[in-house]
Structures are given as C-alpha cells and as structure tokens.
Amino acid sequence: MSDRINTLDELLSDPMVLLVMERDRVRPEQVRLLLERVRRPSVYGPLVPPAHVVAKTCLQQWLGR
C-alpha cells in the first residue's frame, strides 16, 4: 500500500488487507455493510457499538470462546 488515499475497493482488494481480514474471519461484504450502516443516520442512535464492546467481542473471538 502507498501513502495515497485509497478507495474502499482498492483497500478491500489489497492482498495484505485480505490476509488480515481472513485471519480475523471478516469478509469484505461485512465491511461494506458496516460502513453503509454507519453512513446512514439512524433514529435509534449509533449502530456501531462503543470501542470497549467491540474490543471485548474481538477478544472473545480471538480466544475462541
């Protein structure tokens, strides 16, 4: 990857990004869906959980619980 600003398509097709996503069991379509959900305003409040919730979930997946 270079220092220039990339599009989402470029980032999601980068071999290194794909390797990390595979290791973390994340699919490109999940990233697209998440970004689309965050982009839209919601009457129900934020759709992205707070960082500590994300970290806890990631840690549980990483530990295989």
N, C-alpha and C positions, 0 to 999 in steps of 0.2 A: 504494500500500500504506500501511497505517496502522501505528501503533506497537503495536497489539494483537497478541496471539498468534494466528496463523492455523493452520488445519488444513492438512494436506497437499493436500487437494482445492482449497482456496482458493489456496494458493501455486501449484499446478500449473495453475490456470486464470487466474492473473493475467497480463494482456497483456504487461507488462514482462518477467516471468519467462519467458514463452513466447518472446518475441523473443530473449532471451539464449540460451535453450536451442536455438532454431533456428539461431542464429549458430554455436553450439558443436556443432551436429549431435547434440544429445541429445534423446531422446524421453521424454515423461512416463512411459511404461511402463518405461523403463530406470531412471529414478529410483526408481520404486516397487519394482522388483526389487532394486535395490541396497540400499534401506532394509530390505526384508524379509530379505535375506540377512544383513545386519549385525545385525538384531534377534535372529535365531536363534543360539543358542550352537553352536559347532562343535568337534568333537573334533580337527579338523585345524588348528586355530589360526585366527587372524584371516583373514577373507575379503577385507577391504579392504586393498589394498597400502599400504605406507608412503607418506608425502606426497611424498618425492623421486621415487618411481616414478610416481605419478600426475602430478606436475609434468612429468616427462620425456615421458610419453606425450602429455599435453596439448600440450606444446611441439612435439612431432613432428607432431601433427595440425594444429596451427596453422600450422606452416611447410610443410605439405603433403608431408612425406616419407613 
